[in-house]
Amino acid sequence: MSKKGDGSAVKDPGAEPTLGTNPFEGTLRRLREAFHSGCTRPAEFRAEQLRALGRFLQENKQLLHDALVQDLHKSAFDSDISELIICQNEINLALKNLQAWMKDEPGSTNLFTKLDSAFVRKEPFGLVLIIAPWNYPVNLNLVPLVGALAAGNCVVLKPSEISRGTEKVLAEVLPQYLDQRCFAVVLGGPEEMGQLLEHKFDYIFFTGSPRVGKIVMTAAAKHLTPVTLELGGKNPCYVDDDCDPQIVANRVAWFRYFNAGQTCVAPDYLLCSPEMQERLLPALQSTITRFYGDDPQSSPNLGRIINQKHFQRLRALLGCGRVAIGGQSDEHDRYIAPTVLVDVQEAEPVMQEEIFGPILPIMNVRGMDEAIEFINRREKPLALYAFSNSSQVVNQMLERTSSGSFGGNDGFMYMTLLSLPFGGVGHSGMGRYRGKFTFDTFSHHRACLLCPAGLENLNDIRYPPYSDRVQQLTRWALGSQSCTLL
Amino acid sequence: MEREVQRVRQAFLSGRSRPLRFRLQQLEALRRMVQEREKDILAAICSDLCKSEFNAYSQEVISVLGEIDFMLENLPEWVTAKPVKKNLLTMLDEAYLQPQPLGVVLIIGAWNYPFLLIIQPLIGAIAAGNAVIIKPSELSENTATILAKLLPQYLDQDLYIVINGGVEETTELLKQRFDHILYTGNTTVGKIVMEAAAKHLTPVTLELGGKSPCYIDKDCDLDIVCRRITWGKYMNCGQTCIAPDYILCEASLQNQIVQKIKETVKEFYGENVKESPDYERIINRRHFKRILSLLEGQKIAFGGETDEATRYIAPTVLTDVDPKTKVMQEEIFGPVLPIVPVNNVDEAINFINEREKPLALYVFSHNNKLIKRMIDETSSGGVTGNDVIMHFMLNSFPFGGVGSSGMGAYHGKHTFDTFSHQRPCLLKSLKREGANKLRYPPNSQSKVDWGKFFLLKRFNKEKLGLLLLTFLGIVAAVLVKKYQAVLRRKALLIFLVVHRLHWSSKQR
């Protein structure tokens, strides 16, 4: 790397903190040098990294399953459909489309640039940081990683220290598969993360809470690092009167209690009329029994709360409103029963924070308009759900609200579609990813115009001095066309 | 300030800005404003930058009109939902991306193209259905005033407002909450804007700057090269974010380059540049002094004349510039063109890569391989090969920086996208609940296998029939095995599903 200059124009390798006091200095320097060497650019290198990632998943399936059981009591089925298969799917898609994604996109030319070659080049940003949470620890680490690698970046991965089992596998096993010049896993808690964020990255991809999202973006601002923030919020679920309560109960319950409710896009609370609530409650009870048996604690299909801190937090929420279904908990097991709360007040804690647990409060509204007004008074959520037989109601909900994503008559099924991007808006986040969108997120789209070296006569019109005749001609020529230029 | 922002937010919440017809009307009104009040607008720009009317028109107004027309033509298509490819699990559902406005957006303009850099983002913000708060640069006072005067006369007065003021007012404004901030300006303030935005988790587009390098290869037609560079460099008296900031070339080329630029300057601006109506002035005394200080200790090959009273700085070229000197440490933003000699293109590439990523990169050569190499081995916001500035002109191109030259992009559809939330939507029906049984607990190995089947395959219409048969066969087998008691009910359900699928696939 070069020496520092006197001012800001010459790069100080990202205004790095003093050598020796920051534990990540060496790793980051190594990765940056690797990026500058250009080794991550060729398609074959990127494809090989992706294939290696695929092998990591296939060869360590049991290890990953065990880690997910340890962290979240996740069943093999749940682990497969919400973590491993999704990652595999992303890798396959990236491998299949890598060449197409990497290709320069032609730009359309206008009258004055018809003779040029115009294209948008997709370039890696450089050194990118991916910070992942604990609730889908394999998925939320590896899916962004797929896109970052496919886009040709060097990657620092920071898995959550809270999902310890998965963190261990990612830290100890994953680097053995990838090229360690260009990839590193860093570990630690909030303090280490703070130190990490002092460094300059060329992109930061963060999944987590809005509170920490602000911290990440503030740190990024110091280096003008672009960010994607996948945050969260309270995802409303409106249930119209014109619905079959049993079907709604099935669908809502599945998405709510999956992973013990620890899903950023899970329906957080229900909005429905008191009459609908009366019909929903027995339907929900029936569904919960069907899914998890009479003793949900012994069901292999119900997850556990990640740690004591969150368990205590959720247990406190059980005191809000009135427990209509469930409400049991077991501290030793970090178990909370699939619960439905009614008679909840808006000011109570369960309606003030993202629940992130197997608790579903029901708020009563008199109709769709009141539901929309309720939703719009609050922060834009990551997801929004509306259930109704009437497509008009569903469409109204869609048009008159804003949210990261929208599900009509179902939960987050859209997560299975890689052609749909995933991301938040407002407090629920900025930027988006999945499939090609991850590749685009981790690429700088560089507009390139190659003009002919000759044919200078054509340019004369733009050069001063601007005689009256030239002025008139230019005004006429440009005024009658829809093109933007001199 | 807070009250003003609240008022605009209330206006947005009324929903007025959302219908397509309203947006088109506002854009048409904006167009009328530009055409009917052209004289006033040009007069303002001219007095801010000592620009000729023609220059103001051709550099700013033309682009604005073109952008409005482009938007009017394409907006009806852009606002519609875009269906996306589905998979087996969602093949009967509606899946699409619905563009929606973000809410209240803040546009902070710059003083160098004071009209263009406000109106061009404004066009996209209106088109995307937002309410907009406009903060023109206080340094281009007259344009700021005219914008505050004219915009309310043509546009909705509650949805689009102009707030004028200096650093204090801008700081106050940045404490408020917006749904997107687009800022054009310098790196230092860019950081401040992003930090303020972080407090509210507001996404930002930052159009910043940097030192845009211009590499001149041995193998090129220097006459043409120097004409193009002269045009791009001294336009607006060098106060262009994508002006070629400095030249990199072999030492042997320096004298010729100097000579040819000198000749071109004479051709463009006459013997006495000061009297040319086509040559602008520096925006204010502070910048005048700043640029002057960059000349200290430099070898002035030609130019260098200044006049503080009129803030005039002659088109200037410096040779044999030392990279460690001040003129190579900050974006010049003035009519001073340093030439830094390098030995070859490798050195040029290293030189560029040792520095912050610039907003633009220019390379002149007949050798296409060299141009390609320059592009491949460096990074910048954008590139123009064998010319300067021109990549800005294509409204199909995203215009933006990378690294310290900025983040995000706009122009044309990219502005619309910047100011929209593309909301992914999946709409299912409440029927066909039977198909969902696959995902509900209690789970089994066969469900895992089926999960894999459905999730790893894409929806392919041609294979539909074959898949259906297989699906039916296996489901039937599974059901017979597990659900003897409810077999009849299930069989009927499957029959209905197949019937519907068959019917809907026929309809395609």
Interface residues (C-beta under 8 A of the other chain):
Chain A: S2 G5 D6 G7 S8 A9 V10 K11 H36 G38 R41 S75 A76 F77 D78 D80 I81 I85 I86 Q88 N89 N92 G107 S108 T109 N110 F112 T113 D116 A118 V120 R121 E123 F125 G126 D202 P210 G213 K214 M217 T218 A220 A221 K222 L224 P226 L229 L231 C243 D244 I247 V248 N250 R251 W254 R290 F291 Y292 G293 S299 P300 N301 L302 N376 F387 S388 N389 S391 V394 L398 R400 S402 S403 G404 S405 F406 G407 G408 N409 D410 M413 Y414 T416 L417 S419 L420 P421 F422 V425 G426 H427 G429 M430 G431 R432 H444 H445 R446 A447 C448 L449 L450 C451 P452 A453 G454 E456 N459 R462 Y463 P464 P465 Y466 Q471 T474 R475 L478 G479 Q481 S482 C483 T484 L485 L486
Chain B: L13 G15 S52 F54 N55 Y57 S58 Q59 I62 S63 L65 G66 E67 D69 F70 E73 V84 K85 K86 N87 L89 T90 D93 E94 A95 L97 Q98 Q100 L102 G103 D179 T187 G190 K191 M194 E195 A197 A198 K199 L201 P203 L206 L208 G210 K211 C220 D221 D223 I224 R227 R228 W231 E267 F268 Y269 G270 S276 P277 D278 Y279 P323 K324 K326 M328 Q329 E330 E331 N350 N353 E354 R355 E356 F364 S365 H366 N368 I371 I375 D376 E377 S379 S380 G381 G382 V383 T384 G385 N386 D387 M390 H391 M393 L394 N395 S396 F397 P398 F399 V402 G403 S404 G406 M407 G408 A409 H421 Q422 R423 P424 C425 L426 L427 K428 S429 L430 E433 N436 R439 Y440 P441 P442 N443 S444 K447 V448 G451 K452 L455 L456
